[in-house]
């Protein structure tokens, strides 16, 4: 049985410092698709050598997982646990903030020196109460680290979770299925997801029919709960981020970079950050 489309959300422009990025989640008509609570899309942009690209100064997180998908360019990461890394085209950075971490990142220095095309997505994945205070962890993958299968002109990259016997190398604490789909013109794919999981599908660019409904660039799809089958047919080259996760049926309070269950825990996070309990990272 097909899972019906509930609504199609247009990505809305927001400012992140001096840079304009797309935000299809959250928006006025959709607060979250639990456990997925935020999606930012830095759409494709050409940067000339020496031109300032997206760069984020040191800032804290607690209670969730910020994940970066690199589609073009290079993304740098530094954090207060001593992790330093650069991930290139097709790679992923999966940060479990847990009890608290400070990180900084953005386009790498080498990319800003040489220039080129840059495109990325940052996704926030909520954690349930029992996992909000776990030890922070950083996982990084390059494109060659990610298993994939090809079916009907569609390459399916398996980042976390398991599908078609392929298991993604990212250890997701909440068993999130994270895929990127690279579809050629006339590509087709059918994905089955149990009804007890929520689905988030974001089409970065391209043109498809999803369960028979036409979808264009920069569209986020929310599905109904009933049904298991998602049918996708591409009418031109298309890139899709496909996510499935178990809903977290708990209260959620977000304040800036902290995502907790109540206001008291938010105040505790702010206090712990000021006291240096999340570590230190020079600007």
C-alpha positions in Angstrom: 0.0 0.0 0.0 1.4 3.4 -1.0 2.0 6.0 1.8 0.0 9.1 0.8 1.6 12.5 0.6 0.2 14.7 3.4 1.8 18.0 2.4 4.5 19.5 0.2 6.6 22.2 1.9 8.5 24.9 0.0 12.0 25.7 1.3 12.0 29.2 2.7 15.0 31.6 2.6 16.6 32.5 5.9 19.8 34.3 6.8 22.7 32.5 8.5 25.1 35.3 9.2 25.8 36.9 5.8 24.6 33.9 3.9 21.1 33.1 2.6 20.1 29.4 3.0 16.9 27.4 2.5 14.8 26.2 5.5 12.0 23.8 4.7 11.8 22.6 8.4 10.6 24.0 10.7 8.1 26.3 9.0 4.7 27.7 10.1 2.7 24.7 8.9 5.2 22.0 10.1 7.1 22.1 13.4 8.9 18.8 13.0 8.7 15.3 11.5 9.9 13.6 14.7 12.7 12.8 15.2 13.8 15.3 12.5 13.5 18.9 13.8 15.5 21.1 11.4 16.8 21.0 7.9 18.9 23.7 6.3 19.9 23.6 2.6 22.8 25.5 1.3 21.8 25.4 -2.3 24.4 25.0 -5.1 26.5 28.2 -5.4 29.7 28.9 -7.2 32.4 30.6 -5.1 35.3 32.4 -6.8 38.8 31.8 -5.2 39.1 33.9 -2.1 35.4 34.6 -1.8 33.9 34.1 1.7 31.9 30.9 1.8 29.6 29.6 4.6 31.5 29.6 7.9 30.1 29.0 11.4 31.9 30.3 14.5 32.3 28.1 17.7 28.9 27.4 19.3 27.5 24.8 21.7 24.9 22.0 21.3 23.2 19.6 23.7 20.4 17.0 23.4 20.4 16.1 19.7 22.5 15.2 16.6 23.5 17.8 14.1 24.3 16.0 10.8 26.0 17.6 7.7 25.6 16.1 4.2 28.2 17.5 1.8 27.0 17.4 -1.8 29.6 19.7 -3.4 32.7 21.3 -2.0 34.5 20.7 1.3 33.3 21.1 4.9 35.6 21.5 7.9 34.9 20.5 11.5 36.5 21.3 14.8 35.1 20.6 18.2 35.8 20.8 21.9 36.5 17.0 22.1 39.5 17.4 19.9 38.0 16.2 16.6 39.3 17.9 13.5 38.4 16.8 10.0 37.5 17.9 6.4 34.8 16.0 4.4 34.5 16.4 0.7 31.9 15.8 -2.0 29.5 13.0 -1.1 30.6 12.8 2.5 28.8 13.1 5.8 29.6 14.4 9.3 27.4 13.0 12.0 27.8 14.7 15.4 26.1 13.4 18.5 26.0 16.4 20.8 24.7 14.5 23.8 25.5 16.1 27.1 27.2 19.0 25.4 29.9 19.9 22.9 31.2 23.1 21.2 31.9 22.9 17.4 32.8 25.2 14.5 32.8 24.5 10.8 31.8 25.5 7.3 33.5 25.5 4.0 37.2 24.4 4.4 40.0 26.9 4.1 41.4 25.0 1.1 38.0 25.3 -0.6 37.8 29.0 0.0 41.3 29.5 -1.4 40.6 27.5 -4.6 36.8 28.2 -5.0 34.3 26.0 -6.7 30.7 24.8 -6.3 29.4 24.4 -2.8 26.2 22.6 -1.6 25.4 21.1 1.8 22.5 20.2 4.1 22.5 20.4 7.9 19.9 18.2 9.6 19.0 18.1 13.3 17.9 14.8 14.7 16.3 14.8 18.2 17.3 12.4 20.8 14.9 10.8 23.4 15.3 11.8 27.1 17.3 8.6 27.9 20.0 9.5 25.3 20.1 13.3 25.7 23.1 13.2 28.1 25.2 10.6 26.4 28.9 11.3 25.8 29.4 13.3 22.6 30.6 11.5 19.5 31.8 12.5 16.0 31.6 10.2 13.0 32.8 11.2 9.5 32.4 9.4 6.1 33.8 10.1 2.7 31.9 9.2 -0.4 34.0 6.0 -0.9 33.1 4.9 2.7 29.4 4.8 2.0 27.9 1.5 0.6 25.5 1.8 -2.3 23.4 -0.1 -4.7 22.1 0.8 -8.2 18.6 0.0 -9.4 16.9 1.4 -12.5 19.2 4.3 -13.1 19.2 5.2 -9.4 22.2 5.1 -7.0 21.1 4.6 -3.4 23.8 5.6 -0.9 23.2 4.0 2.6 24.6 6.2 5.3 22.9 4.7 8.3 20.3 2.0 8.9 19.8 -1.0 6.6 18.1 -1.5 3.3 18.4 -4.2 0.7 20.9 -6.0 2.9 23.3 -3.0 3.0 24.0 -1.5 6.4 25.2 2.1 6.6 28.5 2.6 8.5 27.2 5.4 10.7 26.1 4.2 14.2 22.8 5.9 14.7 21.7 5.7 18.3 18.0 5.8 17.3 18.2 3.6 14.3 17.6 6.3 11.7 17.6 5.2 8.1 19.5 7.9 6.1 19.9 7.6 2.3 20.8 9.9 -0.5 19.3 9.0 -3.9 21.1 10.0 -7.1 18.6 9.5 -9.9 19.2 9.8 -13.6 16.5 10.8 -16.1 13.9 8.1 -16.1 15.3 6.5 -12.9 12.9 4.6 -10.7 13.0 3.3 -7.2 10.5 1.8 -4.7 11.3 2.1 -1.0 9.3 0.2 1.7 9.2 1.7 5.2 7.3 0.2 8.1 4.3 2.3 9.3 5.9 2.8 12.8 8.5 5.1 11.2 8.1 8.7 10.1 9.5 9.6 6.7 11.2 12.9 5.7 12.0 13.3 2.0 13.7 16.4 0.7 14.3 16.9 -3.0 17.3 19.1 -3.5 16.9 19.5 -7.2 15.3 17.6 -10.1 11.9 16.6 -11.2 10.0 13.5 -10.0 6.7 11.9 -9.6 6.4 10.6 -6.0 3.6 8.2 -5.6 2.2 9.7 -8.7 2.4 13.4 -7.6 4.8 15.8 -9.4 7.6 17.2 -7.2 10.1 19.9 -8.1 13.2 21.6 -6.7 13.7 22.4 -3.0 10.6 20.5 -1.8 10.1 18.7 1.5 7.5 16.0 1.6 5.5 15.0 4.7 3.7 11.6 4.4 0.7 10.2 6.1 1.2 7.5 8.8 -0.6 4.7 6.9 1.0 2.7 4.1 4.6 1.5 3.6 5.5 2.1 -0.1 7.2 5.1 -1.6 7.4 5.1 -5.4 9.8 7.6 -7.1 10.2 8.2 -10.8 12.6 10.8 -12.1 11.8 12.9 -15.2 15.3 14.5 -15.1 18.5 14.1 -13.0 17.5 14.4 -9.4 19.1 14.3 -5.9 17.0 13.4 -2.9 17.7 13.1 0.9 15.5 10.2 2.2 15.1 9.7 6.0 13.1 7.4 8.2 13.0 7.4 12.0 11.0 6.4 15.0 8.9 9.3 16.4 9.8 10.5 19.9 6.7 10.8 21.9 8.0 13.2 24.5 7.8 17.0 25.1 10.4 19.0 23.3 11.8 22.4 24.2 14.3 24.1 21.9 16.2 27.2 22.7 18.9 28.1 20.2 21.4 25.3 20.0 19.9 23.2 22.9 17.0 20.7 22.5 15.7 19.3 25.7 12.5 18.0 27.3 11.6 21.0 29.5 12.6 24.6 30.3 14.6 23.6 33.4 16.9 21.4 31.3 17.4 24.3 28.9 18.5 26.6 31.8 20.8 23.9 33.0 22.4 23.6 29.5 22.9 27.4 29.4 24.5 27.3 32.8 26.8 24.3 32.0 27.9 26.1 28.8 28.8 29.2 30.7 30.7 27.1 33.3 32.8 25.4 30.6 31.3 22.0 31.1 31.0 21.5 27.4 34.6 22.2 26.9 36.3 25.1 25.1 37.0 25.9 21.4 39.0 29.0 20.5 37.4 31.2 17.9 
